[in-house]
């Protein structure tokens, strides 16, 4: 399915200038008109306070503030301007341990490098099509980590009505 992404505000966070330029060009080719790009998580936090991002595309490995630190602050910071912000995490490392760390920090989707336009578009489409509710517990806040309904019933099953879900229908064409 094709989506109209012209009204999407994207915060692009990548420390490598060439990769940042490439990703910006790809997003522009998708029709995204509003992109703010920065080189680390600290600058991304500053921009997020002023820029009404609908989506963040964030590299994991940056200094002085990593993508993972940025996501944790977005999800858990008392002063977070948008704790529900969908985040696509870019990484060259796809080990299960890293994926679990990102998931537990509140990453919405993962995209391993090298990035292709199709794979980036697929992650954006996944956010639109399979918008997962957000869960708040004593130890976690972020998108529902379950991707497969395992048929859990009873007291251990979260109430779907208590989850907060963002409406991405505006991006459907």
Secondary structure as UniProt FT lines:
FT   TURN            6..7
FT   STRAND          9..13
FT   HELIX           17..29
FT   TURN            30..31
FT   STRAND          34..38
FT   HELIX           41..48
FT   TURN            49..50
FT   STRAND          55..59
FT   HELIX           67..76
FT   TURN            78..79
FT   TURN            83..84
FT   STRAND          86..91
FT   HELIX           96..105
FT   STRAND          109..112
FT   HELIX           117..129
FT   STRAND          134..136
FT   STRAND          141..143
FT   HELIX           154..156
FT   HELIX           160..162
FT   HELIX           169..171
//
